[in-house]
């Protein structure tokens, strides 16, 4: 009888690293009523996180209903808020790339303008809010 060999330690380490760096997946059930968001961070933290800093300085001004809030000593987080500014979810951004953050914000339904001073089309003024009782576009709702 031939027994299979155990996986090499390097393969186990790579699998553990891959599992630890997976992109955040929103819990759509908790995000009912998502209306706006803010990124909370400290300027000192941004200096060591070039990807997040690029998102904060270059991309946030393009998103409707997404703002920046400076908090001394805070690690960067995306804070998702409901209609009454109640906190729905906090998403750590430190380990995400700029592209991952942009993809997440767009998946959440935030409208991205071509330039900061471009007007927001009327159909996106309440974005990312979904109409009450509207049909969700996510299978896991």
N, C-alpha and C positions, 0 to 999 in steps of 0.2 A: 504494500500500500504506500502510495506516494503522498506525503503531506505538503500542502502549499507553504511556501516560505513567508514569514511575516514581512510586512512592508518595511523598506529601509527607513531609518530614523529621519533622513532628510525629507522623504516623502510625507511622513507624518507631520513634520514641522511645517512644510509648505501647505498642507491641508489645514492645519490650525491657523496659520496666518491668513489664508484665503477666507476662512470662516469668520475671522475677527474683523476683516476689512470689507465686509459686504455693505452695500449701499443701504441706507435707511429705507424701509418700506412703510408708507403711512398706514395707520389703522383707520380705514375709512369710516368705520362705525363710530369712532371717537370724534371724527372731524365733521359730523353733521353740523351745519350752521357756520362753517368756516367763512369768515368775512374779510379778514385782514391778517397781517403778520408784521413782526418787527424782528430785526437782528440785534441781539444784545451782545456787546463785546467791549473790551478795554483796548485802547489804542496800543498799549505795550504788548498785549497778546498778538495783535495783528502784525506787528513787526516781525514776528517769528513764523507767521503763517501766511506765506506769500499768496497761496491760492485763495484763501478766505479774504485776504486784504484786497486782492484784485476784484473779487465779487463785490465786496462792500463799497469800494471806491468807484468802480466802473459800471457795475451791473444794477445795483439797487436803485439808482436814479431812473432806470428804464422801466421799473415795475410799478404798476398801479396798486395801491393799497399795501405797499411794503415799505417800511421805514427802518432807519437805523437808530439805535439808542445806545449811547455810551454809558457803560457801568464800570466803575473802577474795579479791577481785578477779575472781571468776568471772563470766562472762556466763551468763545463765540457760540451762540445758539440761535436757531430760528424758533421764534415763539409764535405759535399759531393761535389766533384769537377769534372769538365768535362775535356776533353782532353787538353784544353789550360789553365788549372788550374782555370777556371772560377767557381765561387761558384754557386752551383745548389740548395742547401738546407742546413739548419742548424737544427740539432736535439738535443734538450736538453737531457742530460743523467742523471742528478741528481736524478730523481725519478725512474730510471730503475734499475732492478737487473742485475747482471752479466750475468745470463742466458738470460734475455730479450735482452741485448745488443748483445750478441753473436748470438742469433737467428736473430736479425735484420740485422747484418752485413752479415751473411750468406744468408739471404733472398735477400739482395741487390746484391749478386753475388760475394762477396770477397772470394778468395781461402784461406782455412785454411790448413797450413802445420802441420805435426805431430811434428816437432821440428823446431826451428828458423833457423837452418842451412841447412835444407832439400831443395834440389832444387825444383823449381816450374816447373811442367810439361809444355811443350810447348803450349798446348791448353789453359793454364790458364795464360800465361805471360801477356796478355792484360786484364785479368779479373779485374774488373767486366764489362768492356766494351762489348757492344753487337755490332755485325757487322751492319754497316749502311744498312737499309732496311731489316734487318733480321727479322724473325718471332718472335714477343714478346711471352714470356711464361707467361704473365700476362693478364688476361681477361680485365682489366680496362685500357689497353693502347690504 
